Amino acid sequence: MSITHELKRMLTSFWRPTPAVIALGVLSVYYFGITGTYWAVTGEFTRWGGHILEASGVDISDWGYFNIMGMQGTSLTRVDGVMIIGMFGGIIAATLWGNKLKFRLPASRIRIYQALIGGIIAGFGARLGMGCNLASLFTGIPQFSAHAWFFTIAMIVGVYFGVKFTQLKLFRSKVQMQAISCDTPQIVQKDRAKGFFTFGTIVFSLIMLWALYLIFVVGSTKLGVAMLFGSAFGLIIAKAQICFTSAFRDLFITGRSQMSRAIVIAMAVSTIGIFSYILIGVPPKIMWAGPNTIIGGALFGFGIVVAGGCECGWMYRAVEGQTHFWIVGIGNVIGATLLAFVWDDIAPLVATSWPKINLLESFGAYGGLLFNYLLLFLLFLLILKIEKNYSKKLNGANYAK
């Protein structure tokens, strides 16, 4: 088998989620070391909301939250903005390579409401907690910020209640399933797949050229690197179908813990890498460890389950043509903008008057490292406990029958 054929086979097939999540953890370490920031998306989504308000004639110059986020420049000149462009480029390429593009409308009207309302709640909660499943969980915990731990535990609680809420009769799909015979011929649109693969290659090549242009022509290594890493992030989450919502939601619905365990392992891997960069002088991102993280985490966990997708999940599903997740994305931007609107009124009470707790400062460098690993181990045990409880409940129900 030729190298070209093997590469094409890899690009057109799904990737195993566990090694993919670990790869994301490793990439996030290098991204932090090179750019000095963590892999995050909702901060830029919040800026999008701010720019929309400005275009509508609203003066946001005295809005405290937008001042914290920094509204200078555009998505073409900010690290987060360029990284997200790279993510969408990687996602588009992955979608086309895998022949996954298909326009799909929401299955029912209730799903539209779920997407919008859930997206708004998740966007509001993410920015209240100073980050989503990335900045306040996947990359926040390895940064040794206590706020990320408060957010994560509250998020799991929010996911649990979100699952209970969406299991109400109101949300049960009325779509009728149709059985098909195994003998039903499947039409393989080879020309379409071939065309999509070629177009995906063009898109990915253009993203690579854009990154090189930023590095060698514009002279901004940081922006070019952000574009390269963004394309890798997007490619991986799309090819492996990484979704933090399903990772924790599935614990309570099916008892499956494979993805959530992989996330903890990936954070354990990235923790030592982040620690190494901190030792050589790259400062971590530490946020307020106040009630905002608990409230925000719970709202975010509840919202992503209602919406059906987190920040990573909605991005690649929207590109695949699932219009439900276009609405989720719009809801995220609305929710983040609403948080910015009320921030100045609530911030002193729930956030800015509370300390920014750096575990490395609280317990010493190596003490903080060990403490973070202890908490990761306890989180891993919690996941196993939830999985075990589900199995016991399921076995008990089967025995009762």
C-alpha positions, 0 to 999 in steps of 0.5 A: 500500500502506497504512502499516498493511499494510506494517508488518504485512508487516514484522512477519510476515516474517523480517528479513535477518540482517546488518543485524539484527546491526548493529542489535543492535550499535548498540542495545548501545552505547546500552544501555551508555551509559544503563544503565552495563552491557552486554547479557548474559544468563548472569549473570542465569541464574546468579542464577536458580540461586542463588535456586533454591538459596536456595528449597531451603534452601541458604545461599549467603551465603558463595559467592564467585561469587554475591557477585560477581554480586550477589544483591540483589533479584529479576528484577523489580528488577534491570536484567539481570532486567528486560531479560531479561523484556523480551527474552522479551516481544519474542521472544513477540511476534515468534513470534506475529506470525510464526505460528511457535509450534508444539510440537515434541519432540526428534527422538531420545533422543540429542538430549535428552542433547545438549541437557542435557549441552551446555547444562551445559557451555556454562553452566559455560564461560560463567560461568567465562569471565565471559560468554557470546557476548554479554558475552565476545564481542559486547559484551565486545570493544567494551568493550576487555577483553582477556578477551573476546579470549581467550574469543573465540579459545578459543570458536572452537577449542571450536566446531571440536572441537564440530563434529568431536564431533557429526559422530560416527556416534553423533549422526547422526539416525535420523529418516527424511525423507519427500519431498512433492510440490510439488502437495501442498496447503498448509493455511494457517490464516488464522484461527490466524495472525490470532489469533496476530498479535493476541495478539502485539500485546497482549503487545508492548503490555503490555511497552511499558506495563510499561516506561512504568510503571517509568519514570513510576510507579515512577520507575526510568528505568534499569529501564524503559529496560532493559525497552524495550531488552530487548524490542528485543533479543528482537524482533530476534534472533527475527525475524532468527533470530540464533544465534551458534552457527550463525554460527561452527559453519557456518564448519566445516560449510558454509563459510558466513561471512555471519553471523560476518562480520556479527558482526565488522562489528557489533562494529566499529560498536559499538566506536567508540560504546562508546569515545565513552561511555567518553571521557565517563566511563562505565566499561567492564566489564573482567574477569580475563584469566586461564586461566579465559577460555581454558578457559571459552571452549573449553568454551562453544564446545564446549557450544553446538555439542553443545547446538545453540544459544547463549544467544540461540538457545535463548531464541527457539527455546524460545519457538517451542515447540522443547522441545529448547531448554527443556532447553538453557536448564535445562542453562545454569542448572545449568552456571552454578550448578555453576561457582558451587559450585566457584568459590571453590576454582579462582578464585585459580588461574585467575581472580582472581590474574590482571590485568584488562586494559583495552586503553585503559589498556594502549595509551592511549585512541586506541592501544587503539582502534586496537589493538582495530580491528586485532584485529577486522580480524585476526578478520575475516581469520581467518573469511575464511581458514576459509571459503577453506580449506573451499572448497578442501577441498570443491573438492578432494573434488569433483575427486577424484570 
